[in-house]
Amino acid sequence: MTPDIAIIDSGINPGHPHVGPITGGHGYETDPKTGQVAQTGDFMDKIGHGTAIAGIIKEKVLDAGLYAVKIFNRDLGTSVPVLTQALAWCVRRKFDIIHLSLGVENKDSAGPLKQLCDTAREKGILIIASARGPEHRIYPACFSNVVGAYRHPDCAWDDLVFHAESPVAFGAHGFPRPIPGLPQEKNVQGHSFAAAHVTAHAAALMKLYPDHPLETIIRQLQNNSHSAPAG
């Protein structure tokens, strides 16, 4: 099984050497006159964030099918209606994994997102989303049916840390793939990229355990992790 992965982010540049061909993409934007969310054909990445996410996944699963769902344009900001519409489309499309390097902290926005995440789990879709720490109440990363991930400072490239009792279960490496000529410590870094490392691990496990339920993939993620100390 080759995992089919939607990356909801700033788009993807397929011409980047860390990425290569993708299965497709589209974008969403809000009409400034009407306030309505519209789908566009634009999935090209103008800021490099989604491309870096894609590069992490491709490093571990070269043949993963990546689909770009662009909701960021010139910066990493968007609206809840745009996010909700993008996520709803991905759930209807039934990707194997939906990757979200973002979230919202407003509880009023949690309800529609929770409904979409419930539907995704019922369809066998794994949603992976970023947070700032194991106890961070950000949606959808802290939902029980979503795999939350944050940057753990002690995790190397292939390391995972598992927090059994926390709403955000996994810590991971917080850097994208190295850029030639740039020291890695000066590269971009953060929780977004930690989530991408977890997505890459999950995609590799889906290849290893084809046709297994999500519970098997999540259990193997846990088995492949270091246990976080209690307290």
KAQUI-V952690 format. One record per pair of residues at least 24 apart in sequence whose ideal C-beta (glycine too) atoms are under 7 Angstrom apart, sorted by the first residue. I is the first residue (numbers start at 1). J is the second residue. If there is no record, write none. Layout:
i:I j:J
i:I j:J
//
This chain:
i:1 j:206
i:1 j:207
i:1 j:210
i:1 j:211
i:2 j:63
i:2 j:64
i:2 j:65
i:2 j:207
i:3 j:61
i:3 j:64
i:3 j:65
i:3 j:96
i:3 j:97
i:3 j:203
i:3 j:206
i:3 j:207
i:4 j:65
i:4 j:95
i:4 j:96
i:5 j:57
i:5 j:64
i:5 j:65
i:5 j:66
i:5 j:67
i:5 j:95
i:5 j:96
i:5 j:97
i:5 j:99
i:5 j:199
i:5 j:203
i:6 j:67
i:6 j:69
i:6 j:90
i:6 j:95
i:6 j:98
i:6 j:99
i:7 j:50
i:7 j:53
i:7 j:54
i:7 j:66
i:7 j:68
i:7 j:69
i:7 j:99
i:8 j:69
i:8 j:71
i:8 j:86
i:8 j:87
i:8 j:90
i:8 j:98
i:8 j:99
i:8 j:100
i:9 j:49
i:9 j:50
i:9 j:53
i:9 j:72
i:9 j:101
i:10 j:45
i:10 j:46
i:10 j:47
i:10 j:49
i:10 j:50
i:10 j:70
i:10 j:72
i:11 j:43
i:11 j:44
i:11 j:45
i:11 j:50
i:11 j:68
i:11 j:70
i:12 j:43
i:12 j:45
i:12 j:50
i:12 j:51
i:12 j:54
i:12 j:66
i:12 j:68
i:13 j:44
i:13 j:45
i:13 j:51
i:16 j:51
i:16 j:55
i:18 j:55
i:18 j:58
i:18 j:177
i:19 j:51
i:19 j:54
i:19 j:55
i:19 j:58
i:20 j:58
i:22 j:66
i:22 j:67
i:22 j:68
i:23 j:65
i:23 j:66
i:23 j:67
i:24 j:67
i:25 j:67
i:25 j:68
i:25 j:69
i:25 j:70
i:26 j:69
i:27 j:70
i:28 j:71
i:28 j:82
i:28 j:85
i:28 j:86
i:30 j:79
i:30 j:82
i:37 j:81
i:37 j:82
i:37 j:85
i:42 j:70
i:43 j:68
i:43 j:70
i:46 j:73
i:46 j:74
i:47 j:72
i:47 j:74
i:47 j:75
i:49 j:76
i:49 j:192
i:52 j:176
i:52 j:188
i:52 j:193
i:53 j:99
i:53 j:101
i:53 j:192
i:53 j:196
i:55 j:176
i:55 j:177
i:56 j:176
i:56 j:177
i:56 j:193
i:56 j:196
i:56 j:197
i:56 j:200
i:57 j:196
i:57 j:199
i:57 j:200
i:57 j:203
i:59 j:177
i:59 j:200
i:60 j:200
i:60 j:203
i:60 j:204
i:61 j:200
i:61 j:203
i:61 j:204
i:61 j:207
i:64 j:203
i:67 j:95
i:80 j:104
i:80 j:109
i:84 j:112
i:84 j:113
i:87 j:116
i:88 j:116
i:91 j:116
i:91 j:119
i:91 j:120
i:91 j:123
i:91 j:125
i:94 j:123
i:94 j:125
i:95 j:125
i:96 j:125
i:96 j:126
i:96 j:206
i:97 j:126
i:97 j:128
i:97 j:199
i:97 j:202
i:97 j:203
i:98 j:125
i:98 j:127
i:99 j:128
i:99 j:195
i:99 j:196
i:99 j:199
i:100 j:127
i:100 j:128
i:100 j:129
i:100 j:130
i:100 j:140
i:101 j:130
i:101 j:192
i:101 j:195
i:101 j:196
i:102 j:130
i:103 j:129
i:103 j:130
i:103 j:131
i:103 j:138
i:103 j:139
i:103 j:140
i:103 j:141
i:104 j:138
i:104 j:139
i:105 j:137
i:105 j:138
i:109 j:139
i:110 j:139
i:113 j:139
i:113 j:140
i:114 j:143
i:117 j:143
i:117 j:145
i:117 j:146
i:118 j:145
i:121 j:145
i:124 j:214
i:126 j:202
i:126 j:214
i:126 j:217
i:128 j:195
i:128 j:198
i:128 j:199
i:128 j:202
i:129 j:195
i:130 j:191
i:130 j:192
i:130 j:194
i:130 j:195
i:131 j:168
i:131 j:191
i:132 j:191
i:133 j:168
i:134 j:163
i:134 j:166
i:134 j:168
i:135 j:166
i:135 j:167
i:136 j:168
i:137 j:167
i:141 j:168
i:142 j:167
i:142 j:168
i:147 j:198
i:147 j:218
i:149 j:194
i:149 j:195
i:149 j:198
i:150 j:191
i:150 j:194
i:151 j:190
i:151 j:191
i:151 j:194
i:152 j:194
i:159 j:226
i:160 j:198
i:160 j:201
i:160 j:221
i:160 j:224
i:160 j:225
i:161 j:225
i:161 j:226
i:161 j:228
i:162 j:222
i:162 j:225
i:162 j:226
i:162 j:227
i:162 j:228
i:163 j:228
i:164 j:227
i:170 j:198
i:170 j:221
i:170 j:225
i:172 j:197
i:172 j:198
i:173 j:197
//
